[in-house]
């Protein structure tokens, strides 16, 4: 079984103050701290620019599925060239498109914003999975425009039930409201969590032969958390000519700053894949991975979306005749081990303690504040709208997935994804829930690949939408 | 808590050398909720009575306070005029027609106190129901002996089934069960720890309330006034009537005194076991062993007991979870022209009502299966607490096992530690008998001061009342025997931090409990 949020008892005046109750506050904080450090996968973004022809009308440049876990939609995309208009919307309960936000302009732009969905209850039901999309229309008479979507996510509107944590004052008479205030906020933060763990949509096989060119085959974005590292991984195979050094795999950090036709970048990782390494797969894909340390990324702004771009490069004429296949890119946040500065020291309470005062109790308030909006361990709950097959990190007990008719859904696990578990496939055309405890090879935190599904997401509970 | 004596003089009259006992016994013969009807006051017929309340039981001892039999009362009523005789058509049976078949489950209230001058001042000593009456006659003296059980009588055999409830405090769960049994007045402390999963499957409410209370380390019992009462484990260090002495018992009003050490209640350690549960994926909970035949235009209800308790049950799906046919066999459709099914699900069983809308054919439901989300059991775990005072020789460990509501380590951590403190030292158990103190209730604190002769130093102890029996005879006194548990050492400290009373402090605050 996976870790669960602890039970936190309610207290009342007249009740003895219990160490077990006080320690339950600590357990709640630590659980939420772990959630703030969850190994969150990047959201797959648009593959560079998606050009929309002037005759295409309002054209979808990005779409993905996400459950309505809250009533706020966040969008972050780029537009360039000439005249354009855009829409962000959803296909609702009535199977019709609903525009939730729109805009128009010309030239370069970076539409970023949130939409309050609370007024859309007529066609949206909380908890249901919907298809969200960004559309672009090239409105110039002669020239096309292009768009690149970085993020489309669903967020909780606010921390429902949250109140400023108690400020305990020594010599003041204790009160149930103080202690239950800790409980209220712990549960508010717990309920702020999405209950889902999204996957990363990746390529199922890109093939390159051209030398002396950087071939970008995957882009993704994530909301930056200070101090994080990034785990990156691809699978690769290929043919080498005359036993020469093969090709490079690189990872660039993409800043939200335009530079020419693209964005400013910083190379944060390059791996020269040698003949021997690629041959280790005997003609099959071999996984390459690395964890890029936090310092490599420099000073980034917490909460801002930054991108990653994966590329391969077959260098020079000497590599002519070589080819490279790449698939199943993975980019995953690796949060720092130590909490942000300001995280309190939580010492376990014991029977007989005589320091039930401001210092130890206000440490609980400090922890709550750290996890809240603006805190150093902000939970940043959100569920990106994502597509189909890709990678997931096993953190939830249920897998909710959608199959098209004739699909063959498979979980691939293991260091090189050599293990296989066939998922039920008899129900198509609707979301189904699968208890992942049946796949004993999936340990908590394990990365796995999912094939054959139109959409999939891990969840705390079976889908009832 | 101690009964209120505001407006009375009982605090002084009870200790008078020549205190005159005031007694009133009433029976609600017509069960209309009052005691004001004809012949409902039977005080003049009372020859003698006895009442017994107990949290401490000789058999189960200190580890299980409150997990005992209900309180009881017996009365001997004069029956010289054969008033109570069922053969006397001009007597009680003829007055209240419902008593023609005998006296059973009649509400009764016994009040005892003392006169202040000419004014009787009573307090309720027992509320319950008459469970049995026998008539006897000897040498022309006719009496009836009445046996009574407290208000738990309505719960002792009340079977209830519920769905699975998540994360309920034992006090909340007890309240729900009482309400289900029609009991709307209760006095329940807020329990300490939630029970992750609780449900009833045709189980007695009284026993389940006891188990819920014990899962929290607490006590469930009926008060003298017949009110279902739950006291959490820490109530003796929280409640005013348990922290401040409510009466002083001294040799001046004592008829009997015994001071013994209950070594049988001492243990070198406590082992507490818990076994959690977790929701599983959808599975078959039940499969009918045979086809179910439903006559034309009738409804048959199939009672299905699950293999596991279930969080939720999937409504049987036509042609998936069952097939509906005639004897032909011809398929019977679902709907008003064929078969209809409805399910009433509980935690571990379901009533499946199958309606045959055919007017001439018998319907057969084949291979009926119920699917749902089972609640699976985790492996049991246990934790041990050993004595810290090294007072008990050898190895004698008290096990806390077998309570289905003990499902988390958090529950066990509290109960185990407190229980270790309660059991790790030899306890005096005092018995004191004397003039009845009318207002005392279970867990009240009293001061026992007993000095009879020098150089015997006697005792001066504050104690909790954990048992009470009283006897009264017309024209004689009213005596009360109290079972007393000295306060000292029942809890590790006597200065715990009480929320709402203690002040916050970084040093030298009142002590945090388990």
Interface residues (C-beta under 8 A of the other chain):
Chain A: X1 X6 X7 X9 X10 X11 X12 X13 X14 X15 X16 X17 X18 X19 X20 X21 X22 X24 X168 X169 X170 X171 X172 X173 X174 X175 X176 X179 X349 X350 X351 X352 X353 X354 X355 X356 X357 X358 X359 X360 X361 X434 X435 X437 X438 X462
Chain B: X167 X169 X190 X192 X193 X194 X196 X232 X234 X237 X238 X239 X278 X280 X281 X373 X408 X410 X413 X414 X417 X492 X493 X496 X497 X498 X499 X500 X501 X502 X503 X504 X505 X506 X507 X508 X509 X510 X511 X512 X513 X514
